[in-house]
Amino acid sequence: MSKRVSSFIAIVIAFVSVGLSPAYAVDQRVIDVVEVTWPGAVAPAGDGAAVAKVIDKDVNADWLKFTAMFGDTKDRGVSFKTGQVLKEPIGLVSKMACIGFASSDFMSSIRPEAYKRLGIS
C-alpha cells in the first residue's frame, strides 16, 4: 500500500514540477545592417560589423530589460539579433533625408536595393 502511495506522490510531483518551469517564448527580431553614404558624408565611427556587435550585445540586452513585464506569467520580451551585414556601403548621389516624408520615401526606396545586395528576396 505504501509503495502505491509513494508512487502516486512521485507522479503528482513530476506533473506539478513540469508546470512550474518558466516560459521562454521571447519574440526574436532579426536586424540586417546596411551602411549608406553620399559625397561629403562624414566617415562613420565604425563599420557594419561594429554596429552588428552593438546590436547583439547592448541593444539586445536593453530591449529584453525594457520589454520585461514583472509579475506577468508569460515572457513577452523582445530580443534582437543581427542578420546579414552588407560589407560595402550603398552610395547615394545626394544627401539622404532624415526627417519628414522625404525620409520615409528614402527608406521605402533604399530597402529593395539593400535586400537585393544582401541576396534577400
N, CA, C and O atoms as a GROMACS GRO file, in nm:
protein
  484
    1MET      N    1   0.081  -0.119   0.000
    1MET     CA    2   0.000   0.000   0.000
    1MET      C    3   0.086   0.126   0.000
    1MET      O    4   0.059   0.220  -0.076
    2SER      N    5   0.189   0.130   0.085
    2SER     CA    6   0.273   0.249   0.093
    2SER      C    7   0.353   0.269  -0.036
    2SER      O    8   0.388   0.382  -0.072
    3LYS      N    9   0.383   0.158  -0.105
    3LYS     CA   10   0.454   0.170  -0.232
    3LYS      C   11   0.366   0.239  -0.336
    3LYS      O   12   0.415   0.321  -0.414
    4ARG      N   13   0.237   0.207  -0.338
    4ARG     CA   14   0.144   0.272  -0.431
    4ARG      C   15   0.129   0.420  -0.399
    4ARG      O   16   0.127   0.504  -0.489
    5VAL      N   17   0.120   0.452  -0.272
    5VAL     CA   18   0.106   0.592  -0.231
    5VAL      C   19   0.230   0.671  -0.269
    5VAL      O   20   0.220   0.782  -0.322
    6SER      N   21   0.347   0.615  -0.242
    6SER     CA   22   0.471   0.687  -0.275
    6SER      C   23   0.487   0.701  -0.426
    6SER      O   24   0.538   0.802  -0.474
    7SER      N   25   0.445   0.600  -0.503
    7SER     CA   26   0.450   0.610  -0.649
    7SER      C   27   0.354   0.718  -0.698
    7SER      O   28   0.388   0.796  -0.787
    8PHE      N   29   0.233   0.722  -0.641
    8PHE     CA   30   0.134   0.823  -0.678
    8PHE      C   31   0.187   0.963  -0.646
    8PHE      O   32   0.173   1.054  -0.728
    9ILE      N   33   0.246   0.982  -0.530
    9ILE     CA   34   0.302   1.112  -0.491
    9ILE      C   35   0.415   1.152  -0.585
    9ILE      O   36   0.426   1.269  -0.622
   10ALA      N   37   0.499   1.057  -0.623
   10ALA     CA   38   0.608   1.086  -0.716
   10ALA      C   39   0.555   1.131  -0.851
   10ALA      O   40   0.609   1.224  -0.911
   11ILE      N   41   0.449   1.066  -0.899
   11ILE     CA   42   0.388   1.104  -1.028
   11ILE      C   43   0.327   1.244  -1.018
   11ILE      O   44   0.344   1.325  -1.110
   12VAL      N   45   0.257   1.272  -0.909
   12VAL     CA   46   0.196   1.404  -0.890
   12VAL      C   47   0.303   1.512  -0.886
   12VAL      O   48   0.288   1.617  -0.949
   13ILE      N   49   0.410   1.488  -0.813
   13ILE     CA   50   0.519   1.586  -0.804
   13ILE      C   51   0.582   1.608  -0.941
   13ILE      O   52   0.615   1.721  -0.977
   14ALA      N   53   0.597   1.502  -1.019
   14ALA     CA   54   0.655   1.516  -1.153
   14ALA      C   55   0.566   1.602  -1.242
   14ALA      O   56   0.616   1.690  -1.313
   15PHE      N   57   0.435   1.579  -1.239
   15PHE     CA   58   0.343   1.659  -1.320
   15PHE      C   59   0.340   1.805  -1.275
   15PHE      O   60   0.338   1.896  -1.358
   16VAL      N   61   0.339   1.827  -1.146
   16VAL     CA   62   0.332   1.964  -1.093
   16VAL      C   63   0.461   2.040  -1.123
   16VAL      O   64   0.456   2.157  -1.161
   17SER      N   65   0.574   1.975  -1.107
   17SER     CA   66   0.701   2.045  -1.130
   17SER      C   67   0.721   2.083  -1.276
   17SER      O   68   0.787   2.182  -1.304
   18VAL      N   69   0.666   2.007  -1.368
   18VAL     CA   70   0.674   2.041  -1.510
   18VAL      C   71   0.600   2.172  -1.536
   18VAL      O   72   0.645   2.254  -1.616
   19GLY      N   73   0.487   2.192  -1.471
   19GLY     CA   74   0.408   2.313  -1.488
   19GLY      C   75   0.473   2.437  -1.429
   19GLY      O   76   0.431   2.548  -1.461
   20LEU      N   77   0.573   2.421  -1.343
   20LEU     CA   78   0.636   2.535  -1.277
   20LEU      C   79   0.756   2.590  -1.352
   20LEU      O   80   0.815   2.690  -1.310
   21SER      N   81   0.794   2.527  -1.460
   21SER     CA   82   0.911   2.576  -1.533
   21SER      C   83   0.877   2.707  -1.604
   21SER      O   84   0.766   2.723  -1.653
   22PRO      N   85   0.973   2.802  -1.609
   22PRO     CA   86   0.945   2.932  -1.671
   22PRO      C   87   0.930   2.920  -1.822
   22PRO      O   88   0.988   2.831  -1.884
   23ALA      N   89   0.851   3.009  -1.880
   23ALA     CA   90   0.831   3.012  -2.025
   23ALA      C   91   0.939   3.098  -2.089
   23ALA      O   92   0.974   3.203  -2.036
   24TYR      N   93   0.990   3.054  -2.202
   24TYR     CA   94   1.093   3.130  -2.273
   24TYR      C   95   1.045   3.166  -2.413
   24TYR      O   96   1.119   3.149  -2.510
   25ALA      N   97   0.924   3.214  -2.425
   25ALA     CA   98   0.867   3.250  -2.555
   25ALA      C   99   0.903   3.393  -2.590
   25ALA      O  100   0.816   3.480  -2.593
   26VAL      N  101   1.029   3.418  -2.616
   26VAL     CA  102   1.077   3.552  -2.649
   26VAL      C  103   1.053   3.578  -2.797
   26VAL      O  104   1.079   3.492  -2.881
   27ASP      N  105   1.004   3.697  -2.827
   27ASP     CA  106   0.983   3.739  -2.965
   27ASP      C  107   1.118   3.786  -3.019
   27ASP      O  108   1.169   3.890  -2.976
   28GLN      N  109   1.177   3.711  -3.111
   28GLN     CA  110   1.309   3.744  -3.162
   28GLN      C  111   1.299   3.812  -3.298
   28GLN      O  112   1.235   3.760  -3.389
   29ARG      N  113   1.363   3.927  -3.310
   29ARG     CA  114   1.363   4.005  -3.434
   29ARG      C  115   1.504   4.007  -3.492
   29ARG      O  116   1.603   4.020  -3.420
   30VAL      N  117   1.512   3.995  -3.623
   30VAL     CA  118   1.640   3.997  -3.694
   30VAL      C  119   1.660   4.134  -3.756
   30VAL      O  120   1.569   4.188  -3.819
   31ILE      N  121   1.779   4.191  -3.738
   31ILE     CA  122   1.813   4.321  -3.794
   31ILE      C  123   1.928   4.303  -3.892
   31ILE      O  124   2.036   4.258  -3.854
   32ASP      N  125   1.905   4.338  -4.019
   32ASP     CA  126   2.011   4.338  -4.118
   32ASP      C  127   2.077   4.476  -4.116
   32ASP      O  128   2.008   4.577  -4.102
   33VAL      N  129   2.209   4.480  -4.131
   33VAL     CA  130   2.284   4.606  -4.120
   33VAL      C  131   2.337   4.648  -4.256
   33VAL      O  132   2.406   4.571  -4.323
   34VAL      N  133   2.303   4.771  -4.296
   34VAL     CA  134   2.346   4.828  -4.423
   34VAL      C  135   2.397   4.969  -4.398
   34VAL      O  136   2.332   5.048  -4.329
   35GLU      N  137   2.514   5.000  -4.453
   35GLU     CA  138   2.569   5.135  -4.442
   35GLU      C  139   2.535   5.213  -4.568
   35GLU      O  140   2.545   5.160  -4.679
   36VAL      N  141   2.494   5.339  -4.550
   36VAL     CA  142   2.461   5.426  -4.663
   36VAL      C  143   2.552   5.549  -4.655
   36VAL      O  144   2.573   5.604  -4.547
   37THR      N  145   2.606   5.591  -4.769
   37THR     CA  146   2.692   5.709  -4.772
   37THR      C  147   2.661   5.793  -4.895
   37THR      O  148   2.590   5.748  -4.985
   38TRP      N  149   2.714   5.914  -4.899
   38TRP     CA  150   2.695   6.006  -5.011
   38TRP      C  151   2.816   6.099  -5.017
   38TRP      O  152   2.891   6.106  -4.920
   39PRO      N  153   2.836   6.169  -5.128
   39PRO     CA  154   2.951   6.260  -5.138
   39PRO      C  155   2.947   6.366  -5.028
   39PRO      O  156   2.846   6.432  -5.007
   40GLY      N  157   3.058   6.381  -4.958
   40GLY     CA  158   3.068   6.478  -4.850
   40GLY      C  159   3.024   6.426  -4.714
   40GLY      O  160   3.032   6.499  -4.615
   41ALA      N  161   2.978   6.302  -4.707
   41ALA     CA  162   2.936   6.246  -4.579
   41ALA      C  163   3.057   6.217  -4.491
   41ALA      O  164   3.162   6.175  -4.540
   42VAL      N  165   3.041   6.240  -4.362
   42VAL     CA  166   3.147   6.212  -4.266
   42VAL      C  167   3.157   6.060  -4.250
   42VAL      O  168   3.056   5.991  -4.245
   43ALA      N  169   3.280   6.011  -4.242
   43ALA     CA  170   3.300   5.866  -4.224
   43ALA      C  171   3.244   5.824  -4.089
   43ALA      O  172   3.263   5.893  -3.989
   44PRO      N  173   3.174   5.711  -4.083
   44PRO     CA  174   3.118   5.665  -3.955
   44PRO      C  175   3.227   5.620  -3.858
   44PRO      O  176   3.338   5.587  -3.899
   45ALA      N  177   3.194   5.619  -3.730
   45ALA     CA  178   3.290   5.579  -3.627
   45ALA      C  179   3.324   5.430  -3.637
   45ALA      O  180   3.432   5.389  -3.594
   46GLY      N  181   3.234   5.351  -3.692
   46GLY     CA  182   3.258   5.208  -3.707
   46GLY      C  183   3.191   5.157  -3.832
   46GLY      O  184   3.110   5.227  -3.894
   47ASP      N  185   3.224   5.034  -3.870
   47ASP     CA  186   3.162   4.976  -3.990
   47ASP      C  187   3.039   4.893  -3.951
   47ASP      O  188   2.997   4.893  -3.835
   48GLY      N  189   2.983   4.824  -4.048
   48GLY     CA  190   2.865   4.742  -4.024
   48GLY      C  191   2.887   4.634  -3.920
   48GLY      O  192   2.797   4.601  -3.842
   49ALA      N  193   3.008   4.577  -3.917
   49ALA     CA  194   3.039   4.472  -3.819
   49ALA      C  195   3.036   4.529  -3.677
   49ALA      O  196   2.992   4.461  -3.584
   50ALA      N  197   3.083   4.653  -3.660
   50ALA     CA  198   3.080   4.717  -3.528
   50ALA      C  199   2.936   4.741  -3.484
   50ALA      O  200   2.902   4.722  -3.367
   51VAL      N  201   2.852   4.784  -3.578
   51VAL     CA  202   2.710   4.805  -3.547
   51VAL      C  203   2.645   4.672  -3.509
   51VAL      O  204   2.566   4.666  -3.415
   52ALA      N  205   2.679   4.567  -3.581
   52ALA     CA  206   2.624   4.434  -3.552
   52ALA      C  207   2.661   4.389  -3.411
   52ALA      O  208   2.578   4.331  -3.341
   53LYS      N  209   2.784   4.416  -3.368
   53LYS     CA  210   2.828   4.379  -3.233
   53LYS      C  211   2.745   4.452  -3.127
   53LYS      O  212   2.704   4.393  -3.027
   54VAL      N  213   2.721   4.581  -3.151
   54VAL     CA  214   2.642   4.660  -3.056
   54VAL      C  215   2.498   4.608  -3.049
   54VAL      O  216   2.440   4.601  -2.941
   55ILE      N  217   2.442   4.571  -3.163
   55ILE     CA  218   2.306   4.515  -3.164
   55ILE      C  219   2.301   4.387  -3.082
   55ILE      O  220   2.213   4.370  -2.998
   56ASP      N  221   2.396   4.296  -3.106
   56ASP     CA  222   2.395   4.167  -3.037
   56ASP      C  223   2.423   4.180  -2.888
   56ASP      O  224   2.371   4.102  -2.808
   57LYS      N  225   2.506   4.278  -2.849
   57LYS     CA  226   2.545   4.290  -2.710
   57LYS      C  227   2.455   4.387  -2.633
   57LYS      O  228   2.385   4.346  -2.540
   58ASP      N  229   2.458   4.514  -2.670
   58ASP     CA  230   2.391   4.617  -2.592
   58ASP      C  231   2.242   4.631  -2.624
   58ASP      O  232   2.158   4.630  -2.533
   59VAL      N  233   2.208   4.642  -2.751
   59VAL     CA  234   2.069   4.664  -2.790
   59VAL      C  235   1.982   4.547  -2.745
   59VAL      O  236   1.874   4.568  -2.690
   60ASN      N  237   2.028   4.426  -2.769
   60ASN     CA  238   1.951   4.308  -2.729
   60ASN      C  239   1.926   4.306  -2.579
   60ASN      O  240   1.813   4.285  -2.535
   61ALA      N  241   2.029   4.328  -2.500
   61ALA     CA  242   2.014   4.326  -2.354
   61ALA      C  243   1.919   4.436  -2.307
   61ALA      O  244   1.835   4.412  -2.220
   62ASP      N  245   1.932   4.556  -2.364
   62ASP     CA  246   1.844   4.667  -2.325
   62ASP      C  247   1.698   4.638  -2.359
   62ASP      O  248   1.610   4.661  -2.276
   63TRP      N  249   1.672   4.588  -2.479
   63TRP     CA  250   1.534   4.560  -2.518
   63TRP      C  251   1.472   4.450  -2.434
   63TRP      O  252   1.353   4.454  -2.404
   64LEU      N  253   1.551   4.350  -2.396
   64LEU     CA  254   1.497   4.247  -2.308
   64LEU      C  255   1.456   4.307  -2.174
   64LEU      O  256   1.354   4.268  -2.117
   65LYS      N  257   1.536   4.403  -2.123
   65LYS     CA  258   1.500   4.471  -1.998
   65LYS      C  259   1.378   4.559  -2.016
   65LYS      O  260   1.287   4.559  -1.933
   66PHE      N  261   1.374   4.636  -2.125
   66PHE     CA  262   1.264   4.730  -2.148
   66PHE      C  263   1.131   4.661  -2.169
   66PHE      O  264   1.026   4.715  -2.132
   67THR      N  265   1.132   4.542  -2.227
   67THR     CA  266   1.006   4.474  -2.260
   67THR      C  267   0.965   4.368  -2.158
   67THR      O  268   0.863   4.303  -2.176
   68ALA      N  269   1.044   4.351  -2.052
   68ALA     CA  270   1.008   4.254  -1.948
   68ALA      C  271   0.895   4.313  -1.864
   68ALA      O  272   0.901   4.429  -1.822
   69MET      N  273   0.793   4.234  -1.840
   69MET     CA  274   0.679   4.277  -1.758
   69MET      C  275   0.685   4.198  -1.628
   69MET      O  276   0.647   4.082  -1.624
   70PHE      N  277   0.732   4.263  -1.524
   70PHE     CA  278   0.749   4.195  -1.397
   70PHE      C  279   0.613   4.155  -1.339
   70PHE      O  280   0.520   4.236  -1.335
   71GLY      N  281   0.604   4.031  -1.295
   71GLY     CA  282   0.480   3.980  -1.240
   71GLY      C  283   0.392   3.911  -1.343
   71GLY      O  284   0.294   3.845  -1.307
   72ASP      N  285   0.426   3.924  -1.471
   72ASP     CA  286   0.347   3.859  -1.576
   72ASP      C  287   0.386   3.711  -1.580
   72ASP      O  288   0.502   3.676  -1.561
   73THR      N  289   0.289   3.626  -1.606
   73THR     CA  290   0.316   3.482  -1.610
   73THR      C  291   0.378   3.438  -1.742
   73THR      O  292   0.431   3.328  -1.751
   74LYS      N  293   0.371   3.523  -1.845
   74LYS     CA  294   0.429   3.490  -1.975
   74LYS      C  295   0.545   3.584  -2.004
   74LYS      O  296   0.542   3.702  -1.969
   75ASP      N  297   0.647   3.530  -2.068
   75ASP     CA  298   0.760   3.613  -2.109
   75ASP      C  299   0.724   3.681  -2.239
   75ASP      O  300   0.703   3.615  -2.340
   76ARG      N  301   0.715   3.813  -2.238
   76ARG     CA  302   0.679   3.888  -2.357
   76ARG      C  303   0.797   3.973  -2.406
   76ARG      O  304   0.778   4.071  -2.478
   77GLY      N  305   0.917   3.935  -2.366
   77GLY     CA  306   1.035   4.011  -2.404
   77GLY      C  307   1.060   4.009  -2.553
   77GLY      O  308   1.025   3.914  -2.623
   78VAL      N  309   1.122   4.115  -2.601
   78VAL     CA  310   1.161   4.126  -2.742
   78VAL      C  311   1.313   4.116  -2.748
   78VAL      O  312   1.383   4.187  -2.676
   79SER      N  313   1.361   4.028  -2.832
   79SER     CA  314   1.504   4.004  -2.847
   79SER      C  315   1.546   4.039  -2.989
   79SER      O  316   1.476   4.008  -3.085
   80PHE      N  317   1.662   4.103  -3.002
   80PHE     CA  318   1.715   4.137  -3.134
   80PHE      C  319   1.843   4.059  -3.159
   80PHE      O  320   1.921   4.036  -3.067
   81LYS      N  321   1.864   4.019  -3.284
   81LYS     CA  322   1.991   3.959  -3.322
   81LYS      C  323   2.026   4.009  -3.462
   81LYS      O  324   1.938   4.041  -3.541
   82THR      N  325   2.154   4.014  -3.489
   82THR     CA  326   2.199   4.062  -3.619
   82THR      C  327   2.178   3.954  -3.724
   82THR      O  328   2.210   3.837  -3.703
   83GLY      N  329   2.125   3.996  -3.837
   83GLY     CA  330   2.110   3.908  -3.951
   83GLY      C  331   2.233   3.920  -4.039
   83GLY      O  332   2.343   3.884  -3.998
   84GLN      N  333   2.214   3.969  -4.159
   84GLN     CA  334   2.324   3.985  -4.253
   84GLN      C  335   2.380   4.126  -4.244
   84GLN      O  336   2.309   4.222  -4.213
   85VAL      N  337   2.510   4.138  -4.273
   85VAL     CA  338   2.577   4.268  -4.272
   85VAL      C  339   2.634   4.291  -4.412
   85VAL      O  340   2.715   4.212  -4.460
   86LEU      N  341   2.592   4.400  -4.476
   86LEU     CA  342   2.643   4.435  -4.608
   86LEU      C  343   2.784   4.491  -4.593
   86LEU      O  344   2.805   4.586  -4.517
   87LYS      N  345   2.879   4.432  -4.664
   87LYS     CA  346   3.020   4.472  -4.648
   87LYS      C  347   3.051   4.607  -4.712
   87LYS      O  348   3.129   4.684  -4.657
   88GLU      N  349   2.992   4.636  -4.826
   88GLU     CA  350   3.017   4.763  -4.896
   88GLU      C  351   2.899   4.858  -4.876
   88GLU      O  352   2.784   4.816  -4.885
   89PRO      N  353   2.927   4.986  -4.847
   89PRO     CA  354   2.816   5.081  -4.829
   89PRO      C  355   2.743   5.108  -4.960
   89PRO      O  356   2.800   5.098  -5.069
   90ILE      N  357   2.617   5.143  -4.948
   90ILE     CA  358   2.538   5.184  -5.064
   90ILE      C  359   2.564   5.333  -5.085
   90ILE      O  360   2.540   5.414  -4.996
   91GLY      N  361   2.615   5.368  -5.203
   91GLY     CA  362   2.647   5.507  -5.233
   91GLY      C  363   2.529   5.580  -5.295
   91GLY      O  364   2.466   5.531  -5.388
   92LEU      N  365   2.499   5.697  -5.243
   92LEU     CA  366   2.393   5.781  -5.296
   92LEU      C  367   2.454   5.896  -5.374
   92LEU      O  368   2.571   5.930  -5.355
   93VAL      N  369   2.376   5.956  -5.463
   93VAL     CA  370   2.427   6.071  -5.540
   93VAL      C  371   2.406   6.202  -5.464
   93VAL      O  372   2.473   6.301  -5.493
   94SER      N  373   2.314   6.203  -5.368
   94SER     CA  374   2.292   6.323  -5.288
   94SER      C  375   2.266   6.284  -5.143
   94SER      O  376   2.243   6.167  -5.112
   95LYS      N  377   2.269   6.383  -5.057
   95LYS     CA  378   2.249   6.362  -4.914
   95LYS      C  379   2.110   6.302  -4.888
   95LYS      O  380   2.011   6.341  -4.950
   96MET      N  381   2.104   6.206  -4.795
   96MET     CA  382   1.975   6.144  -4.764
   96MET      C  383   1.894   6.231  -4.670
   96MET      O  384   1.949   6.303  -4.587
   97ALA      N  385   1.764   6.224  -4.684
   97ALA     CA  386   1.673   6.299  -4.597
   97ALA      C  387   1.661   6.228  -4.462
   97ALA      O  388   1.657   6.105  -4.456
   98CYS      N  389   1.656   6.304  -4.354
   98CYS     CA  390   1.648   6.245  -4.221
   98CYS      C  391   1.516   6.272  -4.150
   98CYS      O  392   1.487   6.209  -4.048
   99ILE      N  393   1.434   6.364  -4.202
   99ILE     CA  394   1.306   6.395  -4.137
   99ILE      C  395   1.196   6.409  -4.242
   99ILE      O  396   1.223   6.430  -4.360
  100GLY      N  397   1.074   6.397  -4.197
  100GLY     CA  398   0.959   6.422  -4.282
  100GLY      C  399   0.929   6.311  -4.381
  100GLY      O  400   0.981   6.200  -4.372
  101PHE      N  401   0.843   6.346  -4.477
  101PHE     CA  402   0.801   6.249  -4.579
  101PHE      C  403   0.919   6.204  -4.665
  101PHE      O  404   0.922   6.090  -4.710
  102ALA      N  405   1.014   6.294  -4.686
  102ALA     CA  406   1.130   6.259  -4.769
  102ALA      C  407   1.209   6.143  -4.708
  102ALA      O  408   1.260   6.058  -4.780
  103SER      N  409   1.220   6.141  -4.575
  103SER     CA  410   1.293   6.030  -4.511
  103SER      C  411   1.216   5.899  -4.525
  103SER      O  412   1.276   5.793  -4.543
  104SER      N  413   1.086   5.906  -4.516
  104SER     CA  414   1.003   5.787  -4.534
  104SER      C  415   1.014   5.735  -4.678
  104SER      O  416   1.025   5.615  -4.700
  105ASP      N  417   1.012   5.827  -4.774
  105ASP     CA  418   1.030   5.789  -4.914
  105ASP      C  419   1.168   5.728  -4.936
  105ASP      O  420   1.182   5.630  -5.010
  106PHE      N  421   1.269   5.786  -4.870
  106PHE     CA  422   1.405   5.734  -4.883
  106PHE      C  423   1.411   5.590  -4.834
  106PHE      O  424   1.466   5.503  -4.902
  107MET      N  425   1.355   5.563  -4.715
  107MET     CA  426   1.358   5.428  -4.659
  107MET      C  427   1.285   5.329  -4.750
  107MET      O  428   1.329   5.215  -4.767
  108SER      N  429   1.174   5.373  -4.807
  108SER     CA  430   1.098   5.285  -4.898
  108SER      C  431   1.177   5.254  -5.024
  108SER      O  432   1.164   5.146  -5.081
  109SER      N  433   1.258   5.350  -5.070
  109SER     CA  434   1.333   5.328  -5.193
  109SER      C  435   1.464   5.254  -5.170
  109SER      O  436   1.509   5.181  -5.259
  110ILE      N  437   1.526   5.271  -5.054
  110ILE     CA  438   1.657   5.208  -5.029
  110ILE      C  439   1.642   5.062  -4.986
  110ILE      O  440   1.732   4.981  -5.010
  111ARG      N  441   1.531   5.028  -4.923
  111ARG     CA  442   1.510   4.891  -4.873
  111ARG      C  443   1.523   4.785  -4.982
  111ARG      O  444   1.595   4.687  -4.962
  112PRO      N  445   1.456   4.801  -5.099
  112PRO     CA  446   1.472   4.698  -5.203
  112PRO      C  447   1.616   4.684  -5.252
  112PRO      O  448   1.661   4.573  -5.280
  113GLU      N  449   1.687   4.796  -5.261
  113GLU     CA  450   1.827   4.790  -5.305
  113GLU      C  451   1.913   4.717  -5.201
  113GLU      O  452   1.997   4.635  -5.237
  114ALA      N  453   1.890   4.746  -5.075
  114ALA     CA  454   1.966   4.679  -4.968
  114ALA      C  455   1.939   4.529  -4.969
  114ALA      O  456   2.032   4.448  -4.959
  115TYR      N  457   1.813   4.491  -4.979
  115TYR     CA  458   1.779   4.348  -4.981
  115TYR      C  459   1.836   4.279  -5.104
  115TYR      O  460   1.878   4.163  -5.097
  116LYS      N  461   1.836   4.349  -5.217
  116LYS     CA  462   1.893   4.291  -5.339
  116LYS      C  463   2.042   4.263  -5.319
  116LYS      O  464   2.091   4.156  -5.355
  117ARG      N  465   2.114   4.359  -5.262
  117ARG     CA  466   2.258   4.341  -5.239
  117ARG      C  467   2.287   4.234  -5.134
  117ARG      O  468   2.390   4.167  -5.140
  118LEU      N  469   2.198   4.219  -5.039
  118LEU     CA  470   2.216   4.116  -4.936
  118LEU      C  471   2.170   3.978  -4.984
  118LEU      O  472   2.195   3.877  -4.918
  119GLY      N  473   2.103   3.975  -5.099
  119GLY     CA  474   2.054   3.848  -5.152
  119GLY      C  475   1.928   3.800  -5.083
  119GLY      O  476   1.900   3.680  -5.079
  120ILE      N  477   1.851   3.895  -5.029
  120ILE     CA  478   1.725   3.862  -4.962
  120ILE      C  479   1.611   3.903  -5.053
  120ILE      O  480   1.607   4.016  -5.103
  121SER      N  481   1.517   3.810  -5.076
  121SER     CA  482   1.404   3.849  -5.162
  121SER      C  483   1.280   3.874  -5.082
  121SER      O  484   1.176   3.908  -5.139
   0.00000   0.00000   0.00000
